[in-house]
Amino acid sequence: ITTRDSQMRGELRDKLVPLVREVYGFRLTSDCKGIEANRKLYDILKKENAYVFKDPVKRKGLYEVDIIQLSLNVMWFSSPKHEGIKFGDYFRPIPLPTIALIFTTVS
């Protein structure tokens, strides 16, 4: 895994873009109202790392946001050839650095 670290980060970023839009509610738009709504949402999520909460406004559900499970699924468990399937013991429990990588990528 460490030999392809940079490639893996890029792959994770590419896979997370649609997930971040879905989980956090960003709009895929070019109109002014949509862009402004996305900016406001971004500001809410970035303030004191609110994006790590299931409810970022009330700051409830620390590390319970769906992005963790969805990221794990698409990055490490969606194919029999993926690391999570081949090396499942390394994902029980999910290592904290893996969760940190997900949130760093989301950020």
Summary of the structure (lengths in Angstrom):
residues: 107
radius of gyration: 15.1
end to end distance: 22.2
largest distance: 47.6
contacts: 259
relative contact order: 0.14
helix: 68%
strand: 6%
